[in-house]
Amino acid sequence: MPIKKFALVAGTDVFGFFIVDDDASNNASGPRLAAGLASNPVVIEVDNLSDVSVGWTFDGTTVKAPV
């Protein structure tokens, strides 16, 4: 069972951890999530956009649906 552990960092402070089972047979979205977390992602709040989904884009200001 491959497990990946990611430290969540703001500035220079580790403020938490995120653990992902990246075995696709146990967690279909696990490999995609682990790869995304390993790529130094930007995290934004999208509470006001309930339909945001995988495949949308972010231009630095706005989250946009695929065209």
C-alpha positions in Angstrom: 0.0 0.0 0.0 2.0 3.0 -1.2 1.4 6.0 1.1 2.8 9.4 0.4 3.1 12.1 3.2 3.3 15.8 2.3 4.2 18.6 4.6 2.0 21.7 4.2 4.1 24.8 4.4 3.2 28.5 4.6 6.3 30.8 4.4 8.8 28.8 6.4 6.3 27.1 8.8 5.1 23.6 8.5 1.4 23.9 9.6 0.2 20.4 8.8 0.5 17.2 6.9 -1.5 15.5 4.1 -1.3 11.8 3.6 -2.3 10.2 0.3 -2.8 6.5 -0.6 -1.5 6.7 -4.2 -2.3 3.1 -5.1 -4.8 3.4 -7.9 -6.4 0.0 -6.9 -7.3 1.4 -3.5 -7.9 5.1 -4.4 -8.6 5.9 -8.1 -7.8 9.6 -7.7 -4.7 8.9 -5.4 -2.0 9.0 -8.1 -3.3 12.2 -9.6 -3.6 13.9 -6.1 -0.1 12.7 -5.1 1.4 14.0 -8.4 -0.3 17.3 -8.0 0.8 17.8 -4.4 4.4 16.9 -5.4 4.4 19.7 -8.0 4.3 22.6 -5.6 0.7 23.5 -6.1 -1.1 26.8 -5.5 -4.1 26.4 -3.2 -7.0 28.7 -3.5 -10.4 28.9 -1.8 -13.3 28.2 -4.2 -16.3 28.1 -1.8 -18.3 30.4 -4.0 -17.7 28.1 -7.1 -19.4 24.9 -6.2 -19.1 23.5 -9.7 -15.3 23.7 -10.0 -13.9 20.4 -11.1 -10.8 18.7 -12.4 -9.9 20.2 -15.8 -10.7 23.8 -14.9 -7.9 26.3 -15.2 -6.6 29.2 -13.0 -5.0 32.2 -14.6 -3.6 33.7 -11.4 -6.9 35.6 -10.6 -9.9 33.6 -11.9 -10.9 29.9 -12.0 -12.3 29.1 -15.4 -14.3 26.1 -16.8 -12.8 24.3 -19.8 -13.8 25.6 -23.2 
